[in-house]
Amino acid sequence: MQDPKDTDRRTFLKYAGAAATGVTLSTAGCVGGDDDSDNQTENGGDNQTENGGDNGADQGLESITVTQGAFPDNLDPVKDNSTPTYNVIDQAYEPFLYRDKETGEPIARVLDQFERIDENTVELGLRDGVTFHNGDDCTTEDIAFSINRANDPEASEVAAVIGAIDEAVAVDDTIVELSLNAAVPVIFRNLGAFGRVTQQSFIESDDIDATTNIRGTGPYRLSSNEEGTFVEYEIYEDYWGDQPDIPTVRFNGRSEPGARVDALEAGESDVISAVPPTEMAGLREADGVTASSVPSIRSIFLVMNDIKEPFTNVQFRRAMNYAVDVQAIIDSVLEGFGNQTAQPTLEGQNGHNPDIEAYPFDPDQAETLVEESGFAGAEITVDVPTGRYVGGVNVAETAAGQIDELSNVTCESNRRNFGTLVDEIFAPDQSQAPAFYLIGWGVPTLDADYAMRDWFGPDANSKMANDDQIESLLEEASNTTDPDERVDVLQQANARARDQAYRVFLHQQFSLYGYNNDIAWNPRSDEDILAEEMSSAQ
C-alpha cells in the first residue's frame, strides 16, 4: 500500500470532502445547495414528478402535516439510527455538516469550516450566530460534547459508524479539533450523516428528558410532543440561517399504507411517504395531489444470519438468491419502481463494483445447492417489518412464496412491528437477531464503508456475518488515503459479500411520495424530508 505521507494532499482532501485550508464555506440557510430543479442523483436517477406541482415558492401555507409509515418513540438524536427518526427530529436538530442535494458532497451547516490538518487530525470551525432554542449560544464545547457523545458506544447507536474518532476537543471559541485513530477518508461525510448538534447542559440535565424533548439549533423548535403519536414544530425566530416559509409542521405515523393514502386524499395529511406502488397511478389521477418518485440511497434485502442454521452454510445462502425472482418482484409487486442489486453498495456510490452480476433466477440451481448444503427439508421463516419500506411486506411475502416453491425448502413470512424487529436486529449479541428477515439500509454517506461496516465490521451494530476477509478489507479501506486504492479495496469487499451470499440481494428502493399541490417541494434522493425545503405553491 502506498505510504500515506506520499499521498497527494490536494487529491486526498478533495476525496475526503475537505475544504481548502482556511476557506469558509457556504453560509446559506437552506440545506442542500442551490437550484433543485433537476434533482440529478449520484445513483443515476432523476426525480420524476407527476400530475403537476408548481415549484414557484410563495408565502401562503400556515401549516403542513407529514405522515410516515413509522414513528419514533425516542427523540434523542443518538439513540436511533433510522431515517424515520431523523426525518422527525431533523426539523429541530442539525447535523454538524450536511451533504449537497445534487452531488452528495459535504457542505457547511453548523460548522462552516472543515479541513484535514494531517492524516489523523481534523479541524472544524463553528459558524457565528448559532443559538439553541432556549436562546443560549452554541459553543465549541457543545460541538465537542456532541461529537464525543455520538462516538460513545455506551450512549450512542452511531458510535460504530461515525468513524474511528479518538476525541473531539474545543481549542478555542471557534475551533474544534478532532483526533482520529485511523485516516477515515470519509470523516466529513460521516459528520454530515451521524450525530446531531446538542447542548451539553440540556443532555446532562436531571430535569429534562432528552428522549421526549428537543433543544436543537435548527430552523424549527419543538412545540408539542404526543409521545408515539405526533410532534409539532414552530419556526425558531432566531435561527442562524434563512427562515422557513411554513410556520408550523406536524409529523405523525401510520403503519398501514392505505391509511396514509386515505389521509392524503381526505386532506388530513399534506405529505405522505412510502406510497404503495399500486397506489401511484391512482394518485396521479387524483385532484389536487402530486405523486413523486425518485431512486433512493437505500437497498432492500433479506438478511441471512450466518450463526443460525441453515444459513451457516454458504451453499444454502446462495440457493436462496437463485430461488428469488427479483426482477419479477420489481415488475409486479413494485410496479417497476426498483432496480435489481447484486452487492451491498449501490451504483453511483463510492466503492460500487461494476463487474459484479446479479444472481439469476434459477430454481433448479437453488434446489441443487440446497441438496449440497445438507439442509434439504429446511423450514424457514422470513420476518418482515410493517409500515416501513415501499411495498416491503408484499416484497417479502412474494419472495417467501418463491422460496417455498422449491421442492426441498419450506418458507413462510411473519409480519413484525418495525420497532420491535429493529430492537432485535441491533441487540448486542448476534444470536438475538432473527435468522432471516427483510430490512432496508440507506447510505447517506454515499460510500461503501457505511454500506457494509454496520453489517460486516468488527464492531457492527447489526452484525449479520462473521467474515474475517471483509472485516480486514474494511479496516484497510479506513487507513487507505489514496482514493483509487481505497475504491479497489471496497470493491473487493463488495465482491466477497456477493460471493458468500450473506443476504438475498433484492433491489434499490425508490422513494414514493404523495403531497398536496399547495406545496412546492422537490423530494431528495437521500430520503430526508425537511420542511424547510417546502414552500407554498402559488
Beta strands, then each sheet from edge to edge (+ up, - down):
strand 1: 48-50
strand 2: 57-58
strand 3: 63-68
strand 4: 97-99
strand 5: 106-108
strand 6: 111-118
strand 7: 121-126
strand 8: 165-170
strand 9: 175-180
strand 10: 220-226
strand 11: 230-235
strand 12: 248-253
strand 13: 271-272
strand 14: 289-304
strand 15: 338-340
strand 16: 378-386
strand 17: 409-417
strand 18: 436-442
strand 19: 503-516
strand 20: 519-520
strand 21: 535-537
sheet 1: 1+ 14- 18+
sheet 2: 1+ 14- 19+ 13- 3- 12- 11+ 10-
sheet 3: 1+ 14- 19+ 15-
sheet 4: 2+ 21- 20+
sheet 5: 4+ 5-
sheet 6: 6+ 7- 9+ 8-
sheet 7: 16+ 17+
end
